[in-house]
Amino acid sequence: MAELRRYFDEIQTGEEYESPGRTVTETDIVIFAGLSGDYNVLHTDAEFMKQSIFGERIAHGLLGLAIQAGLFTRATPAYATLAFVGLRWKFKGPIKIGDTIRLKAKVLAKKETEKPDRGLVTVQRMVVNQRDEVVQEGETDLIVERKP
């Protein structure tokens, strides 16, 4: 049976991945507002937002960040991840209701750790909408298990 998880030793610097699309819905935004407790008018007041620079409600930035985490798992053969340990992130543009976002990712670096059973993998991530506009981008650090 094929191994379902990729270990630190198997991941190569420079690998690139792209996820399928994921359309962000009004339901996503409403549920995330309830889950997070963030009922800011940017996300919840359609009439107010008609007069804003965006012209309509937008998704929470953290909702976009959460969705890209899921898209990463759809873009890559599953890593043997032990922990998500670091994040450097920029929110560059709005994600609107009906936008379809994708994740483009690239392995930037791998680093040995003090513990011999794991390593650190740094992944560059870019969230783009259906027009290929970058709406979020940054880097994440993952602790990935070594092959036993």
C-alpha positions in Angstrom: 0.0 0.0 0.0 1.3 3.5 -0.9 2.3 5.8 1.9 -0.3 8.5 2.4 1.9 11.0 4.1 5.1 12.7 2.8 7.9 12.9 5.3 10.5 15.7 5.8 13.1 13.7 3.8 10.8 13.4 0.8 9.8 17.0 0.4 12.1 19.0 -1.9 12.9 22.7 -1.8 11.4 24.4 -4.9 8.3 22.1 -5.1 5.3 24.0 -6.3 1.6 23.2 -5.8 -1.7 24.8 -6.9 -5.1 24.0 -5.4 -8.4 23.7 -7.1 -10.7 26.7 -6.6 -13.0 27.3 -3.7 -15.9 29.8 -4.0 -16.5 31.9 -0.9 -20.2 32.2 -0.1 -22.4 34.4 2.0 -23.0 31.3 4.2 -19.2 31.0 4.8 -19.0 34.6 6.0 -22.1 34.3 8.3 -20.9 31.1 9.8 -17.4 32.5 10.4 -18.9 35.6 12.0 -20.7 33.3 14.4 -17.7 31.1 15.1 -15.3 34.0 15.6 -17.7 36.5 17.2 -16.5 39.1 14.6 -19.7 40.8 13.5 -17.9 43.9 12.0 -20.1 45.8 9.5 -17.5 44.9 6.8 -18.9 41.4 6.9 -22.5 41.7 8.2 -24.2 44.9 7.0 -25.1 44.8 3.3 -26.7 48.2 3.2 -23.8 50.0 4.9 -21.3 48.3 2.7 -23.0 49.5 -0.5 -21.5 52.9 0.3 -18.1 51.6 1.2 -14.9 51.4 -1.0 -15.7 47.7 -1.6 -19.3 48.3 -2.6 -20.5 45.1 -0.8 -19.7 42.9 2.2 -16.3 41.2 2.2 -15.0 38.0 3.8 -13.1 38.2 7.1 -9.3 38.2 6.4 -8.9 35.3 8.8 -11.6 33.4 6.9 -9.4 33.6 3.8 -6.4 32.5 5.9 -8.4 29.5 7.2 -9.7 28.5 3.7 -6.2 28.6 2.3 -5.1 26.2 5.0 -7.7 23.7 3.7 -6.7 24.4 0.1 -3.1 23.6 1.0 -4.2 20.1 1.9 -6.1 19.8 -1.4 -3.0 21.0 -3.4 -0.3 18.7 -1.9 0.2 15.1 -1.2 -0.3 15.2 2.6 2.7 16.1 4.7 3.5 14.2 7.9 2.9 17.5 9.7 3.3 17.5 13.5 2.7 21.2 14.0 2.0 24.6 12.3 4.5 26.8 14.1 4.9 30.0 12.3 3.1 32.5 10.1 4.1 35.7 8.3 1.1 37.0 6.4 -0.2 40.0 4.4 -3.8 40.7 3.5 -3.6 42.5 0.1 -7.1 42.7 -1.1 -10.7 41.9 -0.4 -12.3 38.5 -0.8 -15.9 39.1 -1.9 -19.0 36.9 -1.8 -18.8 34.7 -4.9 -15.1 35.0 -5.4 -13.3 31.8 -6.2 -9.9 31.6 -4.6 -7.0 29.2 -5.2 -3.7 28.6 -3.4 -0.4 28.7 -5.1 2.4 27.3 -2.9 6.1 26.7 -3.1 8.5 25.0 -0.7 11.1 27.8 0.1 13.3 26.1 2.7 13.9 23.0 4.8 15.9 23.1 8.0 17.1 20.5 10.5 15.8 20.8 14.1 17.4 19.8 17.4 15.1 16.8 17.4 16.2 14.1 15.0 12.7 12.8 14.3 11.5 16.1 12.6 12.4 19.1 10.5 11.1 22.6 9.6 9.6 23.2 6.2 8.9 26.8 5.1 6.2 27.2 2.5 5.5 30.4 0.5 1.7 30.7 -0.1 -0.3 33.0 -2.4 -4.1 33.2 -2.4 -5.4 34.4 -5.8 -9.0 35.1 -6.9 -10.6 34.2 -10.2 -8.9 37.2 -11.8 -5.5 36.0 -10.6 -5.3 39.0 -8.3 -3.2 38.2 -5.1 -5.6 38.8 -2.2 -3.4 37.2 0.6 0.2 36.0 0.7 2.9 34.9 3.1 5.0 32.2 4.5 4.2 29.4 6.9 6.5 27.2 9.0 5.6 23.5 9.5 7.2 20.9 11.7 7.2 17.7 9.6 8.0 14.2 10.8 11.1 12.4 9.4 10.7 8.9 7.9 10.9 6.4 10.8 
